[in-house]
């Protein structure tokens, strides 16, 4: 897996207004560089040194930039949606296991409930904070092993089969969550998109090389547009980092319910059938 500079995580972890301000300042600075330095150097102060520069050139570059942004945005949003779904499924399975514990005989119920509580607390309080900077999808989780052992100690029957199925679905959702958290966007992707954005700015500047005011307005508009594209990508490219990160809200509620004791089971709605 290609390494990503640490500064990238620092930027993504900022509140969204600061991310927007950073991207506007970055692309605005590049627009100023193009306006004040590159265009006069290439086309001269009066814009006549270069000659006629066809608008189709930056248009083609801008089209490539837009298409690449679209192709990147679709999997980014899909990954964020899968992260949210995995969190919901995982919490739902643990809650169903808690509800199913009432049907377990008294000799095994206490051990099962205690192991379930430790597992949920571990995921919500210890494992989830690691998600933002997780480098590997393998995270040691002793409470999950204890919960698996508590389930396997149950006598054969429908309760055991049902609990095993719920635990498997919760484990699958957890593995999905960990894989997503350990995934990093390749640096090459951002490099190519950044270069195309810079070329788009330069092309727009050269089109308006002869008009100082028109060049300033055009570059400002294009810089804001490019910054907006990057804001969307930065907001969702890491599902467990930043202002729009996926949080274990359902698991935290379940931790509170488990801490309140098994008496609250009676107040819970009828248990829905497990997901298939």
Buried (B, 14 or more C-beta within 10 A) or exposed (E): EEEBEEEBBEBBBBEEEEBBEBBBEBBBEBBBBBBEEBBBEBBEEEBEEEEEBEEEBBBEBBEBBBEBBEEBBEEBBEBBEBBBBBBBBBBBBBBBBBBBBBEBEEEBBEBBBBBBBBBBBBBBEEBBEEBBBBEEBEBEBEBBEBBBEBBEEBEEEEBBEBBBBBBEBBBBBBBBBBBBBBBBBEEEBBEBBBEBBBBBBBBBBBBBBBEBEEBBEBBBEBBBBBBEBBBBBBBBBBBBBBEEBBBBEBBBEBBEBBEEEBEEBEEEEEBEEBEE
